[in-house]
Amino acid sequence: MTARSRVTRDPACDDDAVRVLGNVIWFVLAGFWLWLIYVLAGILACILIITIPFGIAAFRIAGFVVWPFGRTTIPKPTAGVGSFIGNIIWLILLGWELALAHLFTALLLAITIIGIPLAVANVKLIPLSLWPLGREVVPIEVARMRGITVTTPQPLGGA
C-alpha cells in the first residue's frame, strides 16, 4: 500500500462542508428574509425603553436564523421568573408574528425538494420564536459537551 491509499478523510471536515452548504442555501432561500424580520422586530422593540430586552433578544435570534446550521440554543442556567414573565409578554407582542413568519417560509420551502429539509429546520425554530428569553445560542459541539440533546437545525447530512 502506498501512502496515498492510506489517506483517510476527516468526517469533521465533511460535516463542516455540509453545514456551510446548508447555511448558504438557507441564507438564499429563507435566512435573509427571517433575519430581516427579526431585525425589524428588534428595532420596533427598542423604541420603548422597557422593551429593549426584547429588542436584544430579537437581534440575538436574527444572528442565529441567518446562519443556523452548526449552532443550537440551550437553556441559560441563570434564567428564572423574569425570563418566564418576559416570554409571556414577548409571545403577545412579537412571538406569534415571528412564528407565523417561520410557518410561512417553511410552507414556501416545502414546495421544492431541496427546501424540505430547510422547511423542517424552519419549523424547529418556531418554539424559539415564541419563547426566546432564557436561551443562549451556542455551537452544537458545546451543547453536546454539556450533555444537551440538539433539537434545533442540524447539518443537512445528519449528525
MIKE-995082 format. One record per residue (C-alpha): residue in three letters; x, y, z. Coordinates in Angstrom, 2 decimals, m for minus. Layout:
BEGIN
ALA X Y Z $
...
% end
This chain:
BEGIN
MET 0.00 0.00 0.00 $
THR 1.20 3.43 m0.81 $
ALA 0.91 6.43 1.46 $
ARG m1.75 7.87 m0.81 $
SER m4.07 4.90 m0.46 $
ARG m3.92 5.13 3.32 $
VAL m5.12 8.73 3.42 $
THR m8.41 8.92 5.26 $
ARG m10.93 11.68 5.21 $
ASP m11.75 13.56 8.37 $
PRO m15.54 13.27 8.97 $
ALA m15.49 16.59 10.85 $
CYS m14.38 18.34 7.64 $
ASP m17.30 16.75 5.80 $
ASP m19.71 17.98 8.48 $
ASP m18.29 21.50 8.21 $
ALA m18.66 21.49 4.43 $
VAL m22.25 20.26 4.69 $
ARG m23.02 22.91 7.31 $
VAL m21.62 25.67 5.13 $
LEU m23.55 24.40 2.11 $
GLY m26.72 24.14 4.18 $
ASN m26.21 27.64 5.57 $
VAL m25.62 29.13 2.12 $
ILE m28.77 27.51 0.73 $
TRP m30.66 28.53 3.88 $
PHE m29.45 32.13 3.60 $
VAL m30.58 32.43 m0.01 $
LEU m33.98 30.77 0.43 $
ALA m35.07 31.85 3.91 $
GLY m32.30 33.13 6.17 $
PHE m32.05 36.64 4.80 $
TRP m35.79 37.22 4.98 $
LEU m36.09 35.83 8.50 $
TRP m33.07 37.89 9.56 $
LEU m34.72 41.00 8.15 $
ILE m37.97 40.28 10.02 $
TYR m36.12 39.74 13.31 $
VAL m34.07 42.92 12.84 $
LEU m37.26 44.91 12.19 $
ALA m38.84 43.35 15.29 $
GLY m35.73 44.29 17.27 $
ILE m35.83 47.87 16.06 $
LEU m39.53 48.13 16.96 $
ALA m38.86 46.66 20.39 $
CYS m36.05 49.16 21.04 $
ILE m38.37 52.13 20.56 $
LEU m39.55 51.89 24.18 $
ILE m37.02 51.64 27.00 $
ILE m38.96 48.92 28.78 $
THR m38.92 46.63 25.72 $
ILE m35.20 46.97 24.93 $
PRO m34.51 43.46 26.33 $
PHE m36.93 42.15 23.69 $
GLY m35.01 44.04 21.02 $
ILE m31.76 42.49 22.21 $
ALA m33.37 39.04 22.10 $
ALA m34.66 39.71 18.57 $
PHE m31.18 40.76 17.42 $
ARG m29.67 37.65 19.04 $
ILE m32.15 35.39 17.25 $
ALA m31.59 37.32 13.99 $
GLY m27.94 36.33 14.17 $
PHE m28.99 32.72 14.68 $
VAL m31.64 32.46 11.95 $
VAL m29.38 33.93 9.29 $
TRP m26.81 31.07 9.66 $
PRO m28.34 28.34 11.90 $
PHE m26.69 25.07 10.88 $
GLY m23.92 24.10 13.27 $
ARG m25.45 26.05 16.16 $
THR m28.29 25.46 18.57 $
THR m29.96 27.11 21.55 $
ILE m29.71 25.85 25.09 $
PRO m31.35 26.98 28.33 $
LYS m29.43 29.59 30.29 $
PRO m28.75 28.35 33.79 $
THR m29.45 31.85 35.14 $
ALA m32.92 32.13 33.57 $
GLY m35.68 32.48 36.10 $
VAL m39.06 34.05 36.71 $
GLY m38.07 37.21 34.84 $
SER m37.47 35.21 31.68 $
PHE m40.79 33.45 32.11 $
ILE m42.72 36.71 32.50 $
GLY m40.73 38.29 29.65 $
ASN m41.55 35.34 27.40 $
ILE m45.26 35.78 28.05 $
ILE m45.01 39.45 27.08 $
TRP m42.83 38.52 24.08 $
LEU m45.40 35.96 22.95 $
ILE m48.15 38.58 23.00 $
LEU m46.15 41.41 21.39 $
LEU m43.80 39.74 18.89 $
GLY m43.71 35.98 19.22 $
TRP m46.82 34.95 17.36 $
GLU m45.98 37.16 14.37 $
LEU m42.47 35.74 14.16 $
ALA m43.81 32.19 14.48 $
LEU m46.17 32.89 11.57 $
ALA m43.20 34.14 9.54 $
HIS m41.40 30.86 10.22 $
LEU m44.50 28.86 9.31 $
PHE m44.99 30.84 6.09 $
THR m41.38 30.43 4.98 $
ALA m41.48 26.73 5.93 $
LEU m44.53 26.22 3.72 $
LEU m42.80 28.00 0.83 $
LEU m39.64 25.94 1.33 $
ALA m41.60 22.68 1.43 $
ILE m42.77 23.25 m2.15 $
THR m39.36 22.22 m3.51 $
ILE m37.48 19.00 m2.82 $
ILE m34.30 20.84 m1.82 $
GLY m36.35 23.01 0.52 $
ILE m37.97 20.19 2.52 $
PRO m35.06 19.74 4.99 $
LEU m34.90 23.52 5.34 $
ALA m38.64 23.66 5.99 $
VAL m38.21 21.09 8.77 $
ALA m35.39 23.19 10.26 $
ASN m37.60 26.27 9.99 $
VAL m40.44 24.57 11.88 $
LYS m37.93 23.63 14.60 $
LEU m37.24 27.35 15.05 $
ILE m40.87 28.16 15.86 $
PRO m40.58 27.35 19.61 $
LEU m37.58 29.69 19.82 $
SER m39.53 32.46 18.09 $
LEU m42.34 32.04 20.64 $
TRP m40.22 31.64 23.80 $
PRO m36.70 33.12 23.28 $
LEU m35.78 34.58 26.66 $
GLY m33.68 32.38 28.90 $
ARG m31.93 30.70 25.94 $
GLU m28.46 31.17 24.52 $
VAL m27.06 30.35 21.09 $
VAL m24.03 28.01 21.14 $
PRO m22.21 25.75 18.68 $
ILE m23.64 22.23 18.56 $
GLU m20.39 20.84 19.94 $
VAL m20.72 22.99 23.08 $
ALA m24.28 21.76 23.64 $
ARG m23.15 18.15 23.27 $
MET m20.26 18.69 25.69 $
ARG m22.79 19.96 28.21 $
GLY m24.85 16.81 27.68 $
ILE m27.73 18.58 25.95 $
THR m29.55 16.88 23.09 $
VAL m29.53 19.02 19.94 $
THR m33.07 19.73 18.71 $
THR m32.76 22.86 16.57 $
PRO m31.44 22.98 12.99 $
GLN m28.76 20.39 12.36 $
PRO m26.44 19.86 9.43 $
LEU m28.26 18.59 6.37 $
GLY m26.18 15.39 6.25 $
GLY m27.24 14.23 9.72 $
ALA m25.06 14.15 12.86 $
% end
